[in-house]
Every structure is written in structure tokens, then in C-alpha cells.
Amino acid sequence: MKRPREKSKAEHDIPLHLHCVICGRPISIDKRFCSKACEEEESKRYKRQRRMWFTWMAIMIAIFIMIFIMPLLRPPR
Ligand SMILES: [Zn+2]
């Protein structure tokens, strides 16, 4: 007697695949994006992230200069 559970298990065994990192649609394993639009979206995100990172670095460096360098630049009395 065949149990009905076996069919649902077979359906669960989907072939190896990935999901588009932008929209989450299933894609084949050799790709990262489902479409050109998603690829562009990802590169936009990456650029935005990188700009954010540079901004933060600039702020950190500015704070560092103010705390550690500025007192050294003051002429000693
Ligand atoms: Zn996508």
C-alpha cells in the first residue's frame, strides 16, 4: 500500500537552486539575479553602501583628528 505522504516528500525535493538576492525569486544556481533590473538594483545598493561607508570613515577620521591631533597642534606654553 502506497502512503500518500511519499508524493508530498517528492514534491519537497526541489532541485538545487538559489533565490534572487533582490526580489527572492527562485533562479538557477549559476546566477545571482533573476533579471538585468535586479542586477542593476544590486549594483546601486552596493554603491550606496560604499558611499555610506566612506562617509562614516570621514566622520571617524574627523573625530580622531579633533580628539588626538588638535591638542598636539596647539603651541605649548
Ligand atoms: Zn530578482
N, CA, C, O and the ligand as a Tripos MOL2 file, in Angstrom:
@<TRIPOS>MOLECULE
protein
  309   307    78     0     0
PROTEIN
NO_CHARGES

@<TRIPOS>ATOM
      1 N           0.8550   -1.2130    0.0000 N.3       1 MET1
      2 CA          0.0000    0.0000    0.0000 C.3       1 MET1
      3 C           0.8830    1.2530    0.0000 C.2       1 MET1
      4 O           1.8060    1.4000    0.8010 O.2       1 MET1
      5 N           0.5650    2.1140   -0.9040 N.am      2 LYS2
      6 CA          1.3730    3.3240   -1.0340 C.3       2 LYS2
      7 C           0.8130    4.4310   -0.1360 C.2       2 LYS2
      8 O          -0.3840    4.7210   -0.1450 O.2       2 LYS2
      9 N           1.6750    5.0110    0.6060 N.am      3 ARG3
     10 CA          1.2130    6.0600    1.5040 C.3       3 ARG3
     11 C           1.1820    7.4040    0.7560 C.2       3 ARG3
     12 O           2.0410    7.6890   -0.0780 O.2       3 ARG3
     13 N           0.2050    8.1900    1.0680 N.am      4 PRO4
     14 CA          0.0920    9.4870    0.3540 C.3       4 PRO4
     15 C           1.2160   10.4540    0.7100 C.2       4 PRO4
     16 O           1.4410   11.4420    0.0110 O.2       4 PRO4
     17 N           1.9100   10.1630    1.7900 N.am      5 ARG5
     18 CA          2.9810   11.0690    2.2350 C.3       5 ARG5
     19 C           4.1490   11.1190    1.2400 C.2       5 ARG5
     20 O           4.8220   12.1400    1.0990 O.2       5 ARG5
     21 N           4.3730    9.9760    0.5490 N.am      6 GLU6
     22 CA          5.5320    9.8880   -0.3440 C.3       6 GLU6
     23 C           5.5050   10.9440   -1.4520 C.2       6 GLU6
     24 O           6.5410   11.4690   -1.8600 O.2       6 GLU6
     25 N           4.3060   11.2340   -1.9180 N.am      7 LYS7
     26 CA          4.1960   12.1980   -3.0040 C.3       7 LYS7
     27 C           4.6160   13.5990   -2.5300 C.2       7 LYS7
     28 O           5.3460   14.3190   -3.2110 O.2       7 LYS7
     29 N           4.1230   13.9500   -1.3360 N.am      8 SER8
     30 CA          4.4500   15.2920   -0.8520 C.3       8 SER8
     31 C           5.9510   15.4140   -0.5800 C.2       8 SER8
     32 O           6.5230   16.4940   -0.7250 O.2       8 SER8
     33 N           6.5810   14.3160   -0.1880 N.am      9 LYS9
     34 CA          8.0240   14.3570    0.0290 C.3       9 LYS9
     35 C           8.7680   14.5830   -1.2930 C.2       9 LYS9
     36 O           9.7210   15.3590   -1.3660 O.2       9 LYS9
     37 N           8.3030   13.8840   -2.3300 N.am     10 ALA10
     38 CA          8.9120   14.0460   -3.6470 C.3      10 ALA10
     39 C           8.7550   15.4930   -4.1290 C.2      10 ALA10
     40 O           9.6650   16.0460   -4.7470 O.2      10 ALA10
     41 N           7.6350   16.0830   -3.8520 N.am     11 GLU11
     42 CA          7.4120   17.4720   -4.2530 C.3      11 GLU11
     43 C           8.3220   18.4230   -3.4920 C.2      11 GLU11
     44 O           8.6840   19.4980   -3.9690 O.2      11 GLU11
     45 N           8.6790   17.9830   -2.2860 N.am     12 HIS12
     46 CA          9.5440   18.8270   -1.4660 C.3      12 HIS12
     47 C          10.9840   18.8000   -1.9710 C.2      12 HIS12
     48 O          11.7440   19.7390   -1.7340 O.2      12 HIS12
     49 N          11.3580   17.7310   -2.6620 N.am     13 ASP13
     50 CA         12.7290   17.6020   -3.1530 C.3      13 ASP13
     51 C          12.9420   18.4340   -4.4180 C.2      13 ASP13
     52 O          13.1470   17.8850   -5.5010 O.2      13 ASP13
     53 N          12.8940   19.7210   -4.2790 N.am     14 ILE14
     54 CA         13.1020   20.5860   -5.4300 C.3      14 ILE14
     55 C          14.5720   20.6040   -5.7950 C.2      14 ILE14
     56 O          15.4220   20.5190   -4.9080 O.2      14 ILE14
     57 N          14.8980   20.7130   -7.0740 N.am     15 PRO15
     58 CA         16.3020   20.7440   -7.4700 C.3      15 PRO15
     59 C          17.0330   21.9320   -6.8610 C.2      15 PRO15
     60 O          16.4310   22.9510   -6.5210 O.2      15 PRO15
     61 N          18.3300   21.7770   -6.7350 N.am     16 LEU16
     62 CA         19.1670   22.8010   -6.1220 C.3      16 LEU16
     63 C          18.9920   24.1270   -6.8650 C.2      16 LEU16
     64 O          19.1280   24.1940   -8.0870 O.2      16 LEU16
     65 N          18.6940   25.1550   -6.1170 N.am     17 HIS17
     66 CA         18.5100   26.4620   -6.7430 C.3      17 HIS17
     67 C          18.8130   27.5610   -5.7370 C.2      17 HIS17
     68 O          18.9550   27.3090   -4.5410 O.2      17 HIS17
     69 N          18.9070   28.7680   -6.2360 N.am     18 LEU18
     70 CA         19.1320   29.9300   -5.3760 C.3      18 LEU18
     71 C          17.9550   30.8760   -5.5120 C.2      18 LEU18
     72 O          17.0670   30.6850   -6.3440 O.2      18 LEU18
     73 N          17.9710   31.8940   -4.6780 N.am     19 HIS19
     74 CA         16.9480   32.9260   -4.7980 C.3      19 HIS19
     75 C          17.6280   34.2400   -5.1650 C.2      19 HIS19
     76 O          18.7120   34.5660   -4.6810 O.2      19 HIS19
     77 N          16.9670   34.9600   -6.0170 N.am     20 CYS20
     78 CA         17.4600   36.2740   -6.4090 C.3      20 CYS20
     79 C          17.6850   37.1010   -5.1520 C.2      20 CYS20
     80 O          16.7930   37.1870   -4.3070 O.2      20 CYS20
     81 N          18.8600   37.7140   -5.0110 N.am     21 VAL21
     82 CA         19.1750   38.4520   -3.7810 C.3      21 VAL21
     83 C          18.3350   39.7220   -3.6390 C.2      21 VAL21
     84 O          18.2660   40.2980   -2.5530 O.2      21 VAL21
     85 N          17.7090   40.1550   -4.7080 N.am     22 ILE22
     86 CA         16.8890   41.3660   -4.6590 C.3      22 ILE22
     87 C          15.4300   41.0420   -4.4110 C.2      22 ILE22
     88 O          14.8500   41.5070   -3.4300 O.2      22 ILE22
     89 N          14.8310   40.2530   -5.2820 N.am     23 CYS23
     90 CA         13.3890   40.0350   -5.1760 C.3      23 CYS23
     91 C          13.0390   38.6640   -4.6200 C.2      23 CYS23
     92 O          11.8730   38.4090   -4.3200 O.2      23 CYS23
     93 N          14.0230   37.7640   -4.4730 N.am     24 GLY24
     94 CA         13.7650   36.4760   -3.8520 C.3      24 GLY24
     95 C          13.1590   35.4190   -4.7620 C.2      24 GLY24
     96 O          12.7760   34.3460   -4.2950 O.2      24 GLY24
     97 N          13.0700   35.7070   -6.0370 N.am     25 ARG25
     98 CA         12.5330   34.7120   -6.9630 C.3      25 ARG25
     99 C          13.5370   33.5810   -7.1450 C.2      25 ARG25
    100 O          14.7430   33.8260   -7.1650 O.2      25 ARG25
    101 N          13.0580   32.3460   -7.2770 N.am     26 PRO26
    102 CA         13.9990   31.2450   -7.4840 C.3      26 PRO26
    103 C          14.7100   31.3570   -8.8320 C.2      26 PRO26
    104 O          14.0920   31.6420   -9.8580 O.2      26 PRO26
    105 N          16.0070   31.1290   -8.8050 N.am     27 ILE27
    106 CA         16.8230   31.2070  -10.0160 C.3      27 ILE27
    107 C          17.7610   30.0110  -10.0550 C.2      27 ILE27
    108 O          17.9380   29.3290   -9.0460 O.2      27 ILE27
    109 N          18.3560   29.7550  -11.1950 N.am     28 SER28
    110 CA         19.2860   28.6390  -11.2910 C.3      28 SER28
    111 C          20.5720   28.9580  -10.5410 C.2      28 SER28
    112 O          20.9000   30.1200  -10.3000 O.2      28 SER28
    113 N          21.2900   27.9060  -10.1810 N.am     29 ILE29
    114 CA         22.4080   28.0450   -9.2320 C.3      29 ILE29
    115 C          23.5900   28.8280   -9.8000 C.2      29 ILE29
    116 O          24.4130   29.3440   -9.0440 O.2      29 ILE29
    117 N          23.6760   28.9170  -11.1190 N.am     30 ASP30
    118 CA         24.8060   29.6320  -11.7240 C.3      30 ASP30
    119 C          24.5580   31.1330  -11.8400 C.2      30 ASP30
    120 O          25.4050   31.8650  -12.3520 O.2      30 ASP30
    121 N          23.3950   31.5970  -11.3660 N.am     31 LYS31
    122 CA         23.0900   33.0240  -11.4470 C.3      31 LYS31
    123 C          22.9320   33.6170  -10.0590 C.2      31 LYS31
    124 O          22.7620   32.9020   -9.0710 O.2      31 LYS31
    125 N          22.9910   34.9430  -10.0060 N.am     32 ARG32
    126 CA         22.7470   35.6280   -8.7350 C.3      32 ARG32
    127 C          21.4590   36.4330   -8.7810 C.2      32 ARG32
    128 O          20.8500   36.7150   -7.7490 O.2      32 ARG32
    129 N          21.0510   36.7990   -9.9970 N.am     33 PHE33
    130 CA         19.8690   37.6450  -10.1420 C.3      33 PHE33
    131 C          18.9170   37.0420  -11.1550 C.2      33 PHE33
    132 O          19.3290   36.2920  -12.0410 O.2      33 PHE33
    133 N          17.6320   37.3740  -11.0180 N.am     34 CYS34
    134 CA         16.6500   36.8270  -11.9370 C.3      34 CYS34
    135 C          16.5960   37.6490  -13.2150 C.2      34 CYS34
    136 O          16.1890   37.1370  -14.2580 O.2      34 CYS34
    137 N          16.9940   38.8980  -13.1550 N.am     35 SER35
    138 CA         16.9010   39.7540  -14.3380 C.3      35 SER35
    139 C          17.9430   40.8560  -14.2890 C.2      35 SER35
    140 O          18.5920   41.0780  -13.2670 O.2      35 SER35
    141 N          18.0890   41.5400  -15.4100 N.am     36 LYS36
    142 CA         19.0210   42.6670  -15.5090 C.3      36 LYS36
    143 C          18.6290   43.7710  -14.5180 C.2      36 LYS36
    144 O          19.4870   44.4210  -13.9230 O.2      36 LYS36
    145 N          17.3320   43.9640  -14.3590 N.am     37 ALA37
    146 CA         16.8500   45.0190  -13.4590 C.3      37 ALA37
    147 C          17.3210   44.7740  -12.0340 C.2      37 ALA37
    148 O          17.7380   45.7020  -11.3410 O.2      37 ALA37
    149 N          17.2510   43.5240  -11.6020 N.am     38 CYS38
    150 CA         17.6860   43.1820  -10.2440 C.3      38 CYS38
    151 C          19.1920   43.3250  -10.1090 C.2      38 CYS38
    152 O          19.6930   43.7220   -9.0570 O.2      38 CYS38
    153 N          19.9100   43.0030  -11.1740 N.am     39 GLU39
    154 CA         21.3620   43.1450  -11.1450 C.3      39 GLU39
    155 C          21.7360   44.6130  -10.9720 C.2      39 GLU39
    156 O          22.6310   44.9520  -10.1980 O.2      39 GLU39
    157 N          21.0340   45.4830  -11.7060 N.am     40 GLU40
    158 CA         21.2990   46.9220  -11.5870 C.3      40 GLU40
    159 C          20.9430   47.4280  -10.1910 C.2      40 GLU40
    160 O          21.6530   48.2550   -9.6200 O.2      40 GLU40
    161 N          19.8470   46.9270   -9.6570 N.am     41 GLU41
    162 CA         19.4220   47.3040   -8.3100 C.3      41 GLU41
    163 C          20.5060   46.9500   -7.2920 C.2      41 GLU41
    164 O          20.8110   47.7340   -6.3940 O.2      41 GLU41
    165 N          21.0710   45.7760   -7.4470 N.am     42 GLU42
    166 CA         22.1250   45.3280   -6.5260 C.3      42 GLU42
    167 C          23.3590   46.2270   -6.6290 C.2      42 GLU42
    168 O          23.9550   46.5850   -5.6130 O.2      42 GLU42
    169 N          23.7390   46.5890   -7.8510 N.am     43 SER43
    170 CA         24.9200   47.4370   -8.0050 C.3      43 SER43
    171 C          24.6540   48.8320   -7.4420 C.2      43 SER43
    172 O          25.5580   49.4730   -6.9050 O.2      43 SER43
    173 N          23.4150   49.2980   -7.5650 N.am     44 LYS44
    174 CA         23.0480   50.5810   -6.9650 C.3      44 LYS44
    175 C          23.1730   50.5090   -5.4480 C.2      44 LYS44
    176 O          23.7240   51.4080   -4.8140 O.2      44 LYS44
    177 N          22.6530   49.4260   -4.8790 N.am     45 ARG45
    178 CA         22.7340   49.2320   -3.4390 C.3      45 ARG45
    179 C          24.1770   49.2000   -2.9800 C.2      45 ARG45
    180 O          24.5330   49.7880   -1.9580 O.2      45 ARG45
    181 N          25.0010   48.5070   -3.7470 N.am     46 TYR46
    182 CA         26.4060   48.3640   -3.3920 C.3      46 TYR46
    183 C          27.0870   49.7180   -3.3830 C.2      46 TYR46
    184 O          27.8440   50.0370   -2.4660 O.2      46 TYR46
    185 N          26.8150   50.5190   -4.4150 N.am     47 LYS47
    186 CA         27.4240   51.8500   -4.4890 C.3      47 LYS47
    187 C          26.9710   52.7260   -3.3230 C.2      47 LYS47
    188 O          27.7670   53.4630   -2.7400 O.2      47 LYS47
    189 N          25.6710   52.6370   -2.9890 N.am     48 ARG48
    190 CA         25.1220   53.4160   -1.8900 C.3      48 ARG48
    191 C          25.8060   53.0110   -0.5780 C.2      48 ARG48
    192 O          26.1860   53.8550    0.2350 O.2      48 ARG48
    193 N          25.9490   51.6990   -0.4010 N.am     49 GLN49
    194 CA         26.5770   51.1860    0.8010 C.3      49 GLN49
    195 C          28.0140   51.6690    0.9290 C.2      49 GLN49
    196 O          28.4680   52.0600    2.0040 O.2      49 GLN49
    197 N          28.7210   51.6300   -0.2110 N.am     50 ARG50
    198 CA         30.1150   52.0340   -0.2100 C.3      50 ARG50
    199 C          30.2450   53.5100    0.1280 C.2      50 ARG50
    200 O          31.1550   53.9030    0.8570 O.2      50 ARG50
    201 N          29.3260   54.3420   -0.4060 N.am     51 ARG51
    202 CA         29.3390   55.7790   -0.1300 C.3      51 ARG51
    203 C          29.0750   56.0260    1.3620 C.2      51 ARG51
    204 O          29.7090   56.8800    1.9820 O.2      51 ARG51
    205 N          28.1330   55.2670    1.9210 N.am     52 MET52
    206 CA         27.8330   55.3610    3.3470 C.3      52 MET52
    207 C          29.0740   55.0450    4.1650 C.2      52 MET52
    208 O          29.3920   55.7180    5.1450 O.2      52 MET52
    209 N          29.7570   54.0060    3.7330 N.am     53 TRP53
    210 CA         30.9530   53.5630    4.4500 C.3      53 TRP53
    211 C          32.0270   54.6460    4.4260 C.2      53 TRP53
    212 O          32.6620   54.9190    5.4440 O.2      53 TRP53
    213 N          32.2270   55.2620    3.2610 N.am     54 PHE54
    214 CA         33.2110   56.3440    3.1360 C.3      54 PHE54
    215 C          32.8170   57.5320    3.9990 C.2      54 PHE54
    216 O          33.6700   58.1600    4.6250 O.2      54 PHE54
    217 N          31.5270   57.8410    4.0320 N.am     55 THR55
    218 CA         31.0520   58.9490    4.8590 C.3      55 THR55
    219 C          31.3770   58.6860    6.3170 C.2      55 THR55
    220 O          31.8730   59.5640    7.0240 O.2      55 THR55
    221 N          31.0890   57.4600    6.7630 N.am     56 TRP56
    222 CA         31.3780   57.1060    8.1500 C.3      56 TRP56
    223 C          32.8640   57.1770    8.4460 C.2      56 TRP56
    224 O          33.2620   57.6540    9.5090 O.2      56 TRP56
    225 N          33.6810   56.7140    7.5300 N.am     57 MET57
    226 CA         35.1270   56.7740    7.7080 C.3      57 MET57
    227 C          35.5810   58.2080    7.8530 C.2      57 MET57
    228 O          36.4030   58.5210    8.7140 O.2      57 MET57
    229 N          35.0450   59.0930    7.0060 N.am     58 ALA58
    230 CA         35.4010   60.5150    7.0640 C.3      58 ALA58
    231 C          35.0300   61.1050    8.4200 C.2      58 ALA58
    232 O          35.7940   61.8760    9.0010 O.2      58 ALA58
    233 N          33.8500   60.7360    8.9190 N.am     59 ILE59
    234 CA         33.4110   61.2310   10.2340 C.3      59 ILE59
    235 C          34.3460   60.7210   11.3350 C.2      59 ILE59
    236 O          34.7500   61.4740   12.2200 O.2      59 ILE59
    237 N          34.6770   59.4450   11.2650 N.am     60 MET60
    238 CA         35.5700   58.8470   12.2610 C.3      60 MET60
    239 C          36.9400   59.5240   12.2550 C.2      60 MET60
    240 O          37.5070   59.8210   13.3070 O.2      60 MET60
    241 N          37.4580   59.7590   11.0560 N.am     61 ILE61
    242 CA         38.7710   60.4010   10.9310 C.3      61 ILE61
    243 C          38.7110   61.8250   11.4830 C.2      61 ILE61
    244 O          39.6330   62.2740   12.1650 O.2      61 ILE61
    245 N          37.6200   62.5280   11.1830 N.am     62 ALA62
    246 CA         37.4560   63.8910   11.6850 C.3      62 ALA62
    247 C          37.4300   63.9020   13.2100 C.2      62 ALA62
    248 O          38.0630   64.7460   13.8430 O.2      62 ALA62
    249 N          36.7000   62.9680   13.7900 N.am     63 ILE63
    250 CA         36.6270   62.8720   15.2550 C.3      63 ILE63
    251 C          38.0060   62.5410   15.8290 C.2      63 ILE63
    252 O          38.4330   63.1130   16.8310 O.2      63 ILE63
    253 N          38.6770   61.6220   15.1820 N.am     64 PHE64
    254 CA         40.0180   61.2230   15.6150 C.3      64 PHE64
    255 C          40.9640   62.4190   15.6150 C.2      64 PHE64
    256 O          41.7110   62.6360   16.5690 O.2      64 PHE64
    257 N          40.9200   63.1920   14.5260 N.am     65 ILE65
    258 CA         41.7850   64.3750   14.4150 C.3      65 ILE65
    259 C          41.4720   65.3590   15.5350 C.2      65 ILE65
    260 O          42.3780   65.9030   16.1670 O.2      65 ILE65
    261 N          40.1730   65.5830   15.7760 N.am     66 MET66
    262 CA         39.7900   66.5550   16.8020 C.3      66 MET66
    263 C          40.2550   66.1290   18.1790 C.2      66 MET66
    264 O          40.7050   66.9570   18.9720 O.2      66 MET66
    265 N          40.1480   64.8300   18.4700 N.am     67 ILE67
    266 CA         40.4800   64.3550   19.8130 C.3      67 ILE67
    267 C          41.9890   64.2210   20.0240 C.2      67 ILE67
    268 O          42.5180   64.6280   21.0580 O.2      67 ILE67
    269 N          42.6750   63.6440   19.0290 N.am     68 PHE68
    270 CA         44.0900   63.2940   19.2530 C.3      68 PHE68
    271 C          45.0920   64.2400   18.6080 C.2      68 PHE68
    272 O          46.1830   64.4370   19.1420 O.2      68 PHE68
    273 N          44.7430   64.8250   17.4720 N.am     69 ILE69
    274 CA         45.7260   65.6340   16.7370 C.3      69 ILE69
    275 C          45.6460   67.1080   17.1530 C.2      69 ILE69
    276 O          46.6730   67.7650   17.3240 O.2      69 ILE69
    277 N          44.4410   67.6130   17.3100 N.am     70 MET70
    278 CA         44.2760   69.0470   17.6080 C.3      70 MET70
    279 C          45.0560   69.4970   18.8540 C.2      70 MET70
    280 O          45.7170   70.5340   18.8040 O.2      70 MET70
    281 N          45.0010   68.7580   19.9620 N.am     71 PRO71
    282 CA         45.7860   69.1930   21.1320 C.3      71 PRO71
    283 C          47.2780   69.2460   20.8570 C.2      71 PRO71
    284 O          47.9900   70.0540   21.4540 O.2      71 PRO71
    285 N          47.7580   68.3960   19.9620 N.am     72 LEU72
    286 CA         49.2010   68.3740   19.6500 C.3      72 LEU72
    287 C          49.6020   69.5840   18.8070 C.2      72 LEU72
    288 O          50.7490   70.0310   18.8420 O.2      72 LEU72
    289 N          48.6430   70.0990   18.0570 N.am     73 LEU73
    290 CA         48.9510   71.2290   17.1680 C.3      73 LEU73
    291 C          49.0050   72.5520   17.9240 C.2      73 LEU73
    292 O          49.5730   73.5320   17.4410 O.2      73 LEU73
    293 N          48.4200   72.5690   19.0940 N.am     74 ARG74
    294 CA         48.4330   73.8010   19.8870 C.3      74 ARG74
    295 C          49.8550   74.0930   20.3700 C.2      74 ARG74
    296 O          50.5350   73.2040   20.8820 O.2      74 ARG74
    297 N          50.2880   75.3040   20.2100 N.am     75 PRO75
    298 CA         51.6540   75.6300   20.6490 C.3      75 PRO75
    299 C          51.7670   75.5150   22.1700 C.2      75 PRO75
    300 O          50.9130   75.9980   22.9130 O.2      75 PRO75
    301 N          52.8150   74.8800   22.5970 N.am     76 PRO76
    302 CA         52.9850   74.7310   24.0630 C.3      76 PRO76
    303 C          53.3590   76.0460   24.7430 C.2      76 PRO76
    304 O          54.0630   76.8690   24.1580 O.2      76 PRO76
    305 N          52.9010   76.2430   25.9500 N.am     77 ARG77
    306 CA         53.2150   77.4690   26.6730 C.3      77 ARG77
    307 C          54.1670   77.1960   27.8180 C.2      77 ARG77
    308 O          54.5440   78.1180   28.5410 O.2      77 ARG77
    309 ZN         15.0650   39.4830   -8.9280 Zn       78 ZN78
@<TRIPOS>BOND
     1     1     2 1
     2     2     3 1
     3     3     4 2
     4     3     5 am
     5     5     6 1
     6     6     7 1
     7     7     8 2
     8     7     9 am
     9     9    10 1
    10    10    11 1
    11    11    12 2
    12    11    13 am
    13    13    14 1
    14    14    15 1
    15    15    16 2
    16    15    17 am
    17    17    18 1
    18    18    19 1
    19    19    20 2
    20    19    21 am
    21    21    22 1
    22    22    23 1
    23    23    24 2
    24    23    25 am
    25    25    26 1
    26    26    27 1
    27    27    28 2
    28    27    29 am
    29    29    30 1
    30    30    31 1
    31    31    32 2
    32    31    33 am
    33    33    34 1
    34    34    35 1
    35    35    36 2
    36    35    37 am
    37    37    38 1
    38    38    39 1
    39    39    40 2
    40    39    41 am
    41    41    42 1
    42    42    43 1
    43    43    44 2
    44    43    45 am
    45    45    46 1
    46    46    47 1
    47    47    48 2
    48    47    49 am
    49    49    50 1
    50    50    51 1
    51    51    52 2
    52    51    53 am
    53    53    54 1
    54    54    55 1
    55    55    56 2
    56    55    57 am
    57    57    58 1
    58    58    59 1
    59    59    60 2
    60    59    61 am
    61    61    62 1
    62    62    63 1
    63    63    64 2
    64    63    65 am
    65    65    66 1
    66    66    67 1
    67    67    68 2
    68    67    69 am
    69    69    70 1
    70    70    71 1
    71    71    72 2
    72    71    73 am
    73    73    74 1
    74    74    75 1
    75    75    76 2
    76    75    77 am
    77    77    78 1
    78    78    79 1
    79    79    80 2
    80    79    81 am
    81    81    82 1
    82    82    83 1
    83    83    84 2
    84    83    85 am
    85    85    86 1
    86    86    87 1
    87    87    88 2
    88    87    89 am
    89    89    90 1
    90    90    91 1
    91    91    92 2
    92    91    93 am
    93    93    94 1
    94    94    95 1
    95    95    96 2
    96    95    97 am
    97    97    98 1
    98    98    99 1
    99    99   100 2
   100    99   101 am
   101   101   102 1
   102   102   103 1
   103   103   104 2
   104   103   105 am
   105   105   106 1
   106   106   107 1
   107   107   108 2
   108   107   109 am
   109   109   110 1
   110   110   111 1
   111   111   112 2
   112   111   113 am
   113   113   114 1
   114   114   115 1
   115   115   116 2
   116   115   117 am
   117   117   118 1
   118   118   119 1
   119   119   120 2
   120   119   121 am
   121   121   122 1
   122   122   123 1
   123   123   124 2
   124   123   125 am
   125   125   126 1
   126   126   127 1
   127   127   128 2
   128   127   129 am
   129   129   130 1
   130   130   131 1
   131   131   132 2
   132   131   133 am
   133   133   134 1
   134   134   135 1
   135   135   136 2
   136   135   137 am
   137   137   138 1
   138   138   139 1
   139   139   140 2
   140   139   141 am
   141   141   142 1
   142   142   143 1
   143   143   144 2
   144   143   145 am
   145   145   146 1
   146   146   147 1
   147   147   148 2
   148   147   149 am
   149   149   150 1
   150   150   151 1
   151   151   152 2
   152   151   153 am
   153   153   154 1
   154   154   155 1
   155   155   156 2
   156   155   157 am
   157   157   158 1
   158   158   159 1
   159   159   160 2
   160   159   161 am
   161   161   162 1
   162   162   163 1
   163   163   164 2
   164   163   165 am
   165   165   166 1
   166   166   167 1
   167   167   168 2
   168   167   169 am
   169   169   170 1
   170   170   171 1
   171   171   172 2
   172   171   173 am
   173   173   174 1
   174   174   175 1
   175   175   176 2
   176   175   177 am
   177   177   178 1
   178   178   179 1
   179   179   180 2
   180   179   181 am
   181   181   182 1
   182   182   183 1
   183   183   184 2
   184   183   185 am
   185   185   186 1
   186   186   187 1
   187   187   188 2
   188   187   189 am
   189   189   190 1
   190   190   191 1
   191   191   192 2
   192   191   193 am
   193   193   194 1
   194   194   195 1
   195   195   196 2
   196   195   197 am
   197   197   198 1
   198   198   199 1
   199   199   200 2
   200   199   201 am
   201   201   202 1
   202   202   203 1
   203   203   204 2
   204   203   205 am
   205   205   206 1
   206   206   207 1
   207   207   208 2
   208   207   209 am
   209   209   210 1
   210   210   211 1
   211   211   212 2
   212   211   213 am
   213   213   214 1
   214   214   215 1
   215   215   216 2
   216   215   217 am
   217   217   218 1
   218   218   219 1
   219   219   220 2
   220   219   221 am
   221   221   222 1
   222   222   223 1
   223   223   224 2
   224   223   225 am
   225   225   226 1
   226   226   227 1
   227   227   228 2
   228   227   229 am
   229   229   230 1
   230   230   231 1
   231   231   232 2
   232   231   233 am
   233   233   234 1
   234   234   235 1
   235   235   236 2
   236   235   237 am
   237   237   238 1
   238   238   239 1
   239   239   240 2
   240   239   241 am
   241   241   242 1
   242   242   243 1
   243   243   244 2
   244   243   245 am
   245   245   246 1
   246   246   247 1
   247   247   248 2
   248   247   249 am
   249   249   250 1
   250   250   251 1
   251   251   252 2
   252   251   253 am
   253   253   254 1
   254   254   255 1
   255   255   256 2
   256   255   257 am
   257   257   258 1
   258   258   259 1
   259   259   260 2
   260   259   261 am
   261   261   262 1
   262   262   263 1
   263   263   264 2
   264   263   265 am
   265   265   266 1
   266   266   267 1
   267   267   268 2
   268   267   269 am
   269   269   270 1
   270   270   271 1
   271   271   272 2
   272   271   273 am
   273   273   274 1
   274   274   275 1
   275   275   276 2
   276   275   277 am
   277   277   278 1
   278   278   279 1
   279   279   280 2
   280   279   281 am
   281   281   282 1
   282   282   283 1
   283   283   284 2
   284   283   285 am
   285   285   286 1
   286   286   287 1
   287   287   288 2
   288   287   289 am
   289   289   290 1
   290   290   291 1
   291   291   292 2
   292   291   293 am
   293   293   294 1
   294   294   295 1
   295   295   296 2
   296   295   297 am
   297   297   298 1
   298   298   299 1
   299   299   300 2
   300   299   301 am
   301   301   302 1
   302   302   303 1
   303   303   304 2
   304   303   305 am
   305   305   306 1
   306   306   307 1
   307   307   308 2
@<TRIPOS>SUBSTRUCTURE
     1 MET1         2 RESIDUE 1 A MET
     2 LYS2         6 RESIDUE 1 A LYS
     3 ARG3        10 RESIDUE 1 A ARG
     4 PRO4        14 RESIDUE 1 A PRO
     5 ARG5        18 RESIDUE 1 A ARG
     6 GLU6        22 RESIDUE 1 A GLU
     7 LYS7        26 RESIDUE 1 A LYS
     8 SER8        30 RESIDUE 1 A SER
     9 LYS9        34 RESIDUE 1 A LYS
    10 ALA10       38 RESIDUE 1 A ALA
    11 GLU11       42 RESIDUE 1 A GLU
    12 HIS12       46 RESIDUE 1 A HIS
    13 ASP13       50 RESIDUE 1 A ASP
    14 ILE14       54 RESIDUE 1 A ILE
    15 PRO15       58 RESIDUE 1 A PRO
    16 LEU16       62 RESIDUE 1 A LEU
    17 HIS17       66 RESIDUE 1 A HIS
    18 LEU18       70 RESIDUE 1 A LEU
    19 HIS19       74 RESIDUE 1 A HIS
    20 CYS20       78 RESIDUE 1 A CYS
    21 VAL21       82 RESIDUE 1 A VAL
    22 ILE22       86 RESIDUE 1 A ILE
    23 CYS23       90 RESIDUE 1 A CYS
    24 GLY24       94 RESIDUE 1 A GLY
    25 ARG25       98 RESIDUE 1 A ARG
    26 PRO26      102 RESIDUE 1 A PRO
    27 ILE27      106 RESIDUE 1 A ILE
    28 SER28      110 RESIDUE 1 A SER
    29 ILE29      114 RESIDUE 1 A ILE
    30 ASP30      118 RESIDUE 1 A ASP
    31 LYS31      122 RESIDUE 1 A LYS
    32 ARG32      126 RESIDUE 1 A ARG
    33 PHE33      130 RESIDUE 1 A PHE
    34 CYS34      134 RESIDUE 1 A CYS
    35 SER35      138 RESIDUE 1 A SER
    36 LYS36      142 RESIDUE 1 A LYS
    37 ALA37      146 RESIDUE 1 A ALA
    38 CYS38      150 RESIDUE 1 A CYS
    39 GLU39      154 RESIDUE 1 A GLU
    40 GLU40      158 RESIDUE 1 A GLU
    41 GLU41      162 RESIDUE 1 A GLU
    42 GLU42      166 RESIDUE 1 A GLU
    43 SER43      170 RESIDUE 1 A SER
    44 LYS44      174 RESIDUE 1 A LYS
    45 ARG45      178 RESIDUE 1 A ARG
    46 TYR46      182 RESIDUE 1 A TYR
    47 LYS47      186 RESIDUE 1 A LYS
    48 ARG48      190 RESIDUE 1 A ARG
    49 GLN49      194 RESIDUE 1 A GLN
    50 ARG50      198 RESIDUE 1 A ARG
    51 ARG51      202 RESIDUE 1 A ARG
    52 MET52      206 RESIDUE 1 A MET
    53 TRP53      210 RESIDUE 1 A TRP
    54 PHE54      214 RESIDUE 1 A PHE
    55 THR55      218 RESIDUE 1 A THR
    56 TRP56      222 RESIDUE 1 A TRP
    57 MET57      226 RESIDUE 1 A MET
    58 ALA58      230 RESIDUE 1 A ALA
    59 ILE59      234 RESIDUE 1 A ILE
    60 MET60      238 RESIDUE 1 A MET
    61 ILE61      242 RESIDUE 1 A ILE
    62 ALA62      246 RESIDUE 1 A ALA
    63 ILE63      250 RESIDUE 1 A ILE
    64 PHE64      254 RESIDUE 1 A PHE
    65 ILE65      258 RESIDUE 1 A ILE
    66 MET66      262 RESIDUE 1 A MET
    67 ILE67      266 RESIDUE 1 A ILE
    68 PHE68      270 RESIDUE 1 A PHE
    69 ILE69      274 RESIDUE 1 A ILE
    70 MET70      278 RESIDUE 1 A MET
    71 PRO71      282 RESIDUE 1 A PRO
    72 LEU72      286 RESIDUE 1 A LEU
    73 LEU73      290 RESIDUE 1 A LEU
    74 ARG74      294 RESIDUE 1 A ARG
    75 PRO75      298 RESIDUE 1 A PRO
    76 PRO76      302 RESIDUE 1 A PRO
    77 ARG77      306 RESIDUE 1 A ARG
    78 ZN78       309 GROUP 0 **** ****
